[in-house]
Amino acid sequence: MKLRFCTVPVTLLLLVFWINPTPASAHFFPNITSIPASLIPNTTIWDAFNALDGCRKGVKADGLAKLKKYFQLFGYLNNSYDNFSDDFDDYLEKAIRTYQLNFNLYATGELDAPTLKHIVLPRCGNPDVVNGTSTMRSGKPSNRYSANSTIHTVAHYSFFPNRPRWPPGRTRLTYAFLPENQLSDVVKGVFARAFERWSEVTPLTFTETSSFYGADLRIGFFSGDHGDGEPFDGVLGTLAHAFSPPAGRFHLDGDENWVIDGDFLNSSPMSAVDLESVAVHEIGHLLGLGHSSVEDAIMYPTISSGTRKVELANDDIMGIQELYGSNPSYNGSDPTLTPRTEWDTSGAPRVDYLLWRRGILLVVELFSLLLFV
């Protein structure tokens, strides 16, 4: 949900936007080795923030004005804030502390190296704080969260304000691609798999349709300012954004180096972005989920380039099932859509968790029998 104050009727804004879209010829690559060296930047749009290491309230440093705009973009400074000087003021300190809490960092309100390392990561363009209320860790009671917990028994998922969702009974949703993007069947297949990951654990089903303007969910690749008030910024930075139900709009930055096969085992160029990982995250927004502070969750806002992250975590499943209930065929075990030949976030070949777990139990059982021989 993108909240903006405007006197123009929303329906008129949507009509104008879709009559005059600005589609991009997106960059798709079958694998990371096919990305031309000319498309791999030496630096990214936010790398300059690293020079602010050690800044704290009361100092003045070049680049703080741009950092304030970053924090306003993601909701940490409200829209009425207009002091975009290079002075480190009280508002910036509070914004940084909230950010640090949301991303499980030491909440000092100062720009230390771990905080800056996280700020420069590519991320979803949806805000973490909406109308002054954080949907992540800093917006939850402190007794509900333990950053050191290894077993997540407490929900950290979140929803958009007022918990918008697709109406009860609307379990069959259609999706379509902006015709001007002229996507191949291979690229469309990536999105189909991303939708399946959500339908596996909910009663929702997703069907592609050729009727773009008649579809519930509309997917398009754009560059720069594309008419929705959330311009894209080129390679890395913000990767995509999506709107809450029932808007159904899902926009991706056409300037990214989108990789199709998800294999980052042998090498991982700084600018390579796994398309399915981003698609699974943004579909969560289309269905009504906000951002999560659980790093393993699909709804965590950032993802490093050269990373694959496509499997729903328990936090994602709990959140989406609170909105829609469970798929009658889902038995509560780990989702099984990722084949054993795919890659996980570490870049290593994935071993199916269920088979691994059964193998460990078998070894333990055999070991126990040997002890009593």
C-alpha positions as CSV (number, residue, x, y, z in Angstrom):
1,M,0.0,0.0,0.0
2,K,1.5,3.3,-1.1
3,L,0.0,6.1,0.9
4,R,0.1,9.6,-0.6
5,F,-2.0,12.6,0.1
6,C,-3.4,14.0,-3.1
7,T,-6.6,15.9,-4.1
8,V,-6.9,14.1,-7.4
9,P,-9.3,11.1,-7.3
10,V,-7.5,7.8,-7.0
11,T,-9.5,6.2,-9.8
12,L,-8.4,9.1,-12.1
13,L,-4.8,8.6,-11.1
14,L,-5.0,4.9,-11.8
15,L,-6.6,5.5,-15.2
16,V,-4.0,8.0,-16.3
17,F,-1.2,5.7,-15.2
18,W,-2.4,2.7,-17.1
19,I,-3.3,4.8,-20.2
20,N,0.2,6.2,-20.4
21,P,2.6,3.5,-19.0
22,T,6.3,3.8,-19.5
23,P,7.4,0.2,-19.9
24,A,11.1,-0.8,-19.9
25,S,12.9,-3.3,-22.0
26,A,14.1,-5.3,-19.1
27,H,17.4,-7.1,-18.9
28,F,17.0,-10.9,-18.5
29,F,19.8,-13.4,-18.5
30,P,19.6,-17.2,-18.5
31,N,22.5,-17.3,-16.0
32,I,25.1,-15.0,-14.3
33,T,27.9,-15.8,-16.8
34,S,25.8,-14.3,-19.6
35,I,25.7,-10.8,-18.0
36,P,28.0,-8.5,-20.1
37,A,30.8,-6.8,-18.2
38,S,29.5,-3.4,-19.4
39,L,26.3,-3.9,-17.3
40,I,28.1,-4.7,-14.0
41,P,28.7,-1.4,-12.2
42,N,31.8,-0.7,-10.0
43,T,29.6,1.0,-7.4
44,T,25.9,1.1,-6.6
45,I,23.6,4.0,-6.0
46,W,23.9,3.8,-2.2
47,D,27.5,2.9,-1.8
48,A,28.4,6.5,-1.0
49,F,26.7,6.1,2.3
50,N,29.6,4.0,3.6
51,A,31.6,7.2,3.9
52,L,29.3,8.3,6.8
53,D,30.7,5.7,9.2
54,G,30.9,7.1,12.7
55,C,28.5,10.0,12.2
56,R,26.3,10.8,15.1
57,K,23.9,13.5,16.3
58,G,25.4,17.0,16.2
59,V,27.8,16.4,13.3
60,K,27.6,17.7,9.8
61,A,28.8,15.6,6.9
62,D,28.5,15.5,3.2
63,G,25.9,12.9,2.2
64,L,23.6,13.1,5.2
65,A,21.0,15.0,3.2
66,K,20.8,12.1,0.7
67,L,20.6,9.6,3.6
68,K,17.6,11.6,5.0
69,K,15.8,11.2,1.7
70,Y,16.6,7.4,1.9
71,F,15.0,7.2,5.3
72,Q,12.0,9.3,4.1
73,L,11.5,7.0,1.1
74,F,11.1,4.0,3.4
75,G,9.0,5.8,6.0
76,Y,11.5,6.4,8.8
77,L,11.1,10.2,8.3
78,N,7.5,11.4,7.7
79,N,6.5,13.2,4.5
80,S,6.3,16.5,6.3
81,Y,10.0,16.4,7.1
82,D,11.9,18.9,4.9
83,N,15.2,19.6,6.6
84,F,17.4,18.0,3.9
85,S,20.6,19.6,5.1
86,D,23.8,17.7,5.9
87,D,23.2,18.2,9.7
88,F,22.7,15.1,11.8
89,D,19.6,16.2,13.8
90,D,17.3,14.5,16.4
91,Y,14.9,13.3,13.7
92,L,17.7,11.4,11.8
93,E,18.9,9.9,15.1
94,K,15.4,8.6,15.8
95,A,15.0,7.3,12.2
96,I,18.3,5.4,12.5
97,R,17.4,3.9,15.8
98,T,14.1,2.6,14.4
99,Y,15.9,1.2,11.4
100,Q,18.4,-0.6,13.6
101,L,15.6,-2.1,15.7
102,N,13.7,-3.3,12.6
103,F,16.8,-5.0,11.2
104,N,18.0,-6.5,14.5
105,L,21.0,-4.2,14.7
106,Y,22.4,-2.6,17.9
107,A,20.1,0.4,18.3
108,T,22.5,3.3,19.0
109,G,21.1,5.9,16.7
110,E,24.6,6.3,15.2
111,L,25.8,5.3,11.8
112,D,28.2,2.4,12.6
113,A,29.6,0.0,10.0
114,P,27.0,-2.8,10.5
115,T,24.1,-0.3,10.0
116,L,25.7,1.2,6.8
117,K,26.5,-2.2,5.5
118,H,22.8,-3.0,5.7
119,I,21.5,0.3,4.3
120,V,23.4,-0.2,1.1
121,L,21.8,-3.6,0.3
122,P,19.3,-3.8,-2.6
123,R,15.8,-3.9,-1.3
124,C,12.1,-3.8,-1.9
125,G,10.7,-0.3,-2.5
126,N,7.8,-0.7,-0.2
127,P,8.2,1.3,3.1
128,D,9.0,-0.3,6.4
129,V,7.1,2.4,8.3
130,V,3.7,3.6,7.1
131,N,2.1,6.8,8.4
132,G,4.5,6.8,11.4
133,T,3.8,3.2,12.4
134,S,6.5,0.5,11.8
135,T,5.2,-2.9,10.6
136,M,8.5,-4.5,11.6
137,R,10.2,-5.2,15.0
138,S,10.3,-1.6,16.3
139,G,6.5,-1.5,16.0
140,K,5.9,-4.6,18.1
141,P,5.9,-4.9,21.9
142,S,9.4,-5.5,23.2
143,N,8.3,-8.6,25.1
144,R,7.3,-10.3,21.8
145,Y,10.7,-10.3,20.3
146,S,14.1,-11.9,21.1
147,A,16.8,-11.2,18.6
148,N,18.9,-14.0,20.0
149,S,16.1,-16.6,19.7
150,T,16.9,-19.5,17.4
151,I,13.3,-20.9,17.5
152,H,10.7,-18.4,16.2
153,T,7.7,-19.2,18.2
154,V,6.4,-15.6,18.1
155,A,4.9,-14.0,15.0
156,H,7.0,-11.3,13.4
157,Y,5.0,-11.0,10.1
158,S,3.0,-7.9,9.5
159,F,0.2,-6.5,7.5
160,F,-0.6,-3.3,5.7
161,P,-2.7,-0.7,7.8
162,N,-6.3,-1.9,8.2
163,R,-5.2,-5.4,7.1
164,P,-6.4,-5.3,3.5
165,R,-6.8,-8.7,1.8
166,W,-8.7,-10.2,-1.1
167,P,-12.3,-10.7,-0.1
168,P,-13.5,-14.0,1.3
169,G,-14.5,-16.3,-1.5
170,R,-12.1,-14.7,-4.0
171,T,-9.7,-17.6,-4.0
172,R,-9.1,-17.7,-7.7
173,L,-6.9,-14.7,-8.8
174,T,-5.8,-13.9,-12.3
175,Y,-2.5,-12.3,-13.2
176,A,-1.2,-10.8,-16.4
177,F,2.0,-9.2,-17.8
178,L,2.2,-5.7,-19.4
179,P,2.1,-6.5,-23.1
180,E,4.7,-3.9,-24.0
181,N,7.3,-5.9,-22.0
182,Q,7.0,-8.8,-24.4
183,L,8.2,-11.4,-21.9
184,S,9.3,-14.8,-23.0
185,D,7.6,-18.0,-21.7
186,V,10.7,-18.7,-19.7
187,V,10.4,-15.5,-17.8
188,K,6.7,-16.0,-17.3
189,G,7.4,-19.4,-15.9
190,V,9.5,-17.8,-13.2
191,F,6.5,-15.9,-12.0
192,A,4.3,-18.9,-12.2
193,R,6.6,-20.8,-9.8
194,A,6.6,-17.8,-7.5
195,F,2.8,-17.8,-7.3
196,E,2.8,-21.5,-6.7
197,R,4.9,-21.0,-3.5
198,W,2.0,-19.0,-2.0
199,S,-0.8,-21.3,-3.3
200,E,1.0,-24.3,-1.8
201,V,0.1,-23.1,1.7
202,T,-3.2,-21.2,1.1
203,P,-6.5,-21.9,-0.7
204,L,-5.5,-19.3,-3.3
205,T,-4.9,-20.2,-6.9
206,F,-3.3,-18.0,-9.6
207,T,-4.0,-18.2,-13.3
208,E,-2.3,-16.3,-16.1
209,T,-4.7,-14.4,-18.4
210,S,-4.0,-12.4,-21.6
211,S,-6.3,-9.6,-20.4
212,F,-3.9,-7.3,-18.7
213,Y,-6.4,-4.6,-17.7
214,G,-8.9,-7.2,-16.6
215,A,-6.5,-9.2,-14.4
216,D,-6.5,-9.0,-10.6
217,L,-2.7,-8.8,-10.5
218,R,-0.8,-6.8,-13.1
219,I,2.9,-7.2,-13.5
220,G,5.2,-4.8,-15.4
221,F,8.8,-3.8,-15.8
222,F,9.6,-0.1,-15.8
223,S,12.5,2.3,-15.6
224,G,12.9,5.5,-13.6
225,D,9.7,7.6,-13.0
226,H,6.8,5.4,-14.2
227,G,3.9,7.4,-12.9
228,D,3.1,5.9,-9.5
229,G,5.2,8.3,-7.3
230,E,7.8,5.6,-6.6
231,P,10.5,6.0,-9.4
232,F,13.1,3.3,-9.8
233,D,16.8,4.2,-9.5
234,G,18.7,2.0,-11.9
235,V,20.9,-1.0,-11.1
236,L,20.4,-2.2,-7.5
237,G,19.0,0.2,-5.0
238,T,15.2,-0.5,-5.0
239,L,14.4,-3.6,-7.1
240,A,10.6,-3.7,-7.2
241,H,7.5,-2.7,-5.3
242,A,3.9,-3.9,-5.1
243,F,0.6,-2.5,-3.9
244,S,-1.7,-4.1,-1.3
245,P,-5.1,-5.6,-2.1
246,P,-7.1,-4.9,-4.1
247,A,-4.8,-2.7,-6.2
248,G,-2.9,-5.6,-7.6
249,R,0.0,-3.7,-9.2
250,F,3.5,-5.2,-9.2
251,H,6.3,-3.2,-10.7
252,L,9.9,-4.3,-11.2
253,D,12.9,-2.2,-12.2
254,G,13.8,-3.0,-15.8
255,D,17.3,-1.8,-15.4
256,E,18.3,-4.6,-13.1
257,N,20.3,-7.6,-14.3
258,W,17.6,-10.2,-13.8
259,V,18.9,-13.8,-13.6
260,I,16.5,-16.6,-14.5
261,D,18.2,-19.8,-13.4
262,G,19.1,-18.8,-9.9
263,D,22.5,-20.5,-10.0
264,F,24.9,-18.4,-8.1
265,L,27.2,-21.2,-7.1
266,N,30.2,-20.6,-9.3
267,S,30.2,-16.8,-9.2
268,S,27.9,-13.9,-8.3
269,P,28.4,-10.6,-10.0
270,M,27.5,-7.7,-7.7
271,S,24.6,-6.6,-9.9
272,A,23.0,-10.1,-10.5
273,V,19.4,-10.3,-9.0
274,D,17.5,-13.5,-8.8
275,L,14.1,-12.8,-10.4
276,E,12.1,-15.5,-8.6
277,S,13.4,-14.4,-5.2
278,V,12.1,-10.8,-5.8
279,A,8.8,-12.1,-7.3
280,V,8.0,-14.3,-4.3
281,H,8.5,-11.3,-2.0
282,E,6.4,-8.9,-3.9
283,I,3.6,-11.4,-4.4
284,G,3.4,-11.4,-0.6
285,H,2.6,-7.7,-0.7
286,L,0.0,-8.2,-3.4
287,L,-1.7,-10.6,-1.0
288,G,-1.6,-8.2,2.0
289,L,1.7,-9.0,3.9
290,G,4.0,-6.2,5.1
291,H,7.7,-6.6,5.9
292,S,9.1,-8.9,8.5
293,S,12.2,-8.5,10.8
294,V,12.9,-12.3,10.5
295,E,16.0,-12.4,8.2
296,D,15.1,-15.9,6.9
297,A,11.6,-14.8,5.9
298,I,10.6,-14.1,2.3
299,M,9.1,-10.8,3.6
300,Y,12.4,-9.5,4.9
301,P,12.9,-6.2,3.0
302,T,16.5,-6.7,1.7
303,I,18.3,-9.3,-0.4
304,S,21.9,-9.2,-1.4
305,S,22.8,-9.4,-5.1
306,G,23.9,-12.9,-6.1
307,T,21.5,-14.4,-3.7
308,R,18.6,-16.9,-4.1
309,K,15.8,-16.9,-1.5
310,V,12.5,-18.5,-2.7
311,E,11.2,-20.7,0.0
312,L,8.5,-19.5,2.4
313,A,9.7,-19.5,6.0
314,N,7.4,-20.4,8.9
315,D,6.9,-16.7,9.6
316,D,5.6,-16.1,6.0
317,I,3.3,-19.1,6.3
318,M,1.9,-18.0,9.6
319,G,1.2,-14.5,8.3
320,I,-0.5,-15.5,5.0
321,Q,-2.6,-18.2,6.7
322,E,-3.8,-15.7,9.2
323,L,-5.2,-13.8,6.2
324,Y,-6.5,-16.6,4.1
325,G,-6.3,-19.9,6.0
326,S,-4.5,-23.0,4.9
327,N,-4.5,-25.0,1.7
328,P,-6.6,-28.1,2.5
329,S,-3.8,-30.2,1.1
330,Y,-1.1,-28.6,3.2
331,N,-0.1,-30.7,6.2
332,G,2.0,-28.2,8.0
333,S,5.3,-29.6,6.9
334,D,8.0,-27.6,5.1
335,P,6.9,-26.4,1.6
336,T,8.3,-28.8,-1.0
337,L,8.3,-26.7,-4.2
338,T,12.1,-26.2,-4.4
339,P,13.7,-29.1,-6.2
340,R,16.9,-30.5,-4.8
341,T,18.9,-29.1,-7.8
342,E,18.1,-25.5,-6.9
343,W,20.3,-23.2,-4.8
344,D,19.6,-21.6,-1.5
345,T,20.6,-18.2,-0.1
346,S,24.1,-19.4,0.8
347,G,24.9,-20.2,-2.9
348,A,25.4,-23.9,-2.1
349,P,23.4,-26.7,-3.7
350,R,20.3,-27.3,-1.7
351,V,19.7,-30.6,0.0
352,D,16.0,-31.3,0.5
353,Y,15.4,-30.6,4.2
354,L,12.8,-33.4,4.7
355,L,15.1,-36.0,3.2
356,W,18.0,-34.7,5.2
357,R,16.0,-34.9,8.4
358,R,14.8,-38.4,7.7
359,G,18.4,-39.4,6.9
360,I,19.6,-38.1,10.2
361,L,16.9,-39.9,12.1
362,L,17.8,-43.1,10.3
363,V,21.5,-42.8,11.2
364,V,20.5,-42.1,14.8
365,E,18.3,-45.2,14.8
366,L,21.0,-47.4,13.3
367,F,23.6,-46.1,15.8
368,S,21.2,-46.9,18.7
369,L,20.8,-50.5,17.4
370,L,24.5,-51.0,17.2
371,L,25.0,-49.9,20.8
372,F,22.7,-52.7,22.0
373,V,24.2,-55.4,19.7
